[in-house]
Amino acid sequence: MMMQTFKYFEKEGSTYHLKVQKGFFYTMAAIIFAIMVLNLIYATTKGATVFAVFLAVIGILGILRSTAEISFDMVDRKIYHKAFFFSAPTTYSFDDFDHFLVSKLKSLFITVGVSGILVMQKNRKTKNIFLRQCFFSAKPLQKLNDELYTIMGVPG
């Protein structure tokens, strides 16, 4: 059997780990912090200070989001998801998998943002697990979808 390599996943033993978009989240956080600093330097109202605090919180959340983990254990047929490095992992069975959702945000007929979401059905509740974000094109998420279906052994 030929060893398969994936663009979006790293294999460690019998577990596949989704590669986190650290560059994306760090870049977004840096842009947000730059806007916050410019806002603090050039703004003179109390509202601007409140806005700067809001931007700081959003920037911190962006950095924390870069610490998220999602793993697919092939032996136990389990999915392990951590939203942040300090949060407790949530475990799902491959049987809880419902579908893969690609959500597009369009503005004036131009695709501005695309999100890949893993939709799970656990205890009769729908759980959405954010996998990946990209801009202007859904093709990378379609490739992620194909790799995910291969890893999970689900017919795509």
Secondary structure, DSSP 8 states (H G I E B T S, - for coil): ------SSEEEETTEEEE---HHHHHHHHHHHHHHHHHHHHH--SHHHHHHHHHHHHHHHHHHHHTT-EEEEETTTTEEEEESSTTS--EEEEGGGEEEEEEEEEEETTEEEEEEEEEEEEETTEEEEEEEEEESS-SHHHHHHHHHHHHHHT---
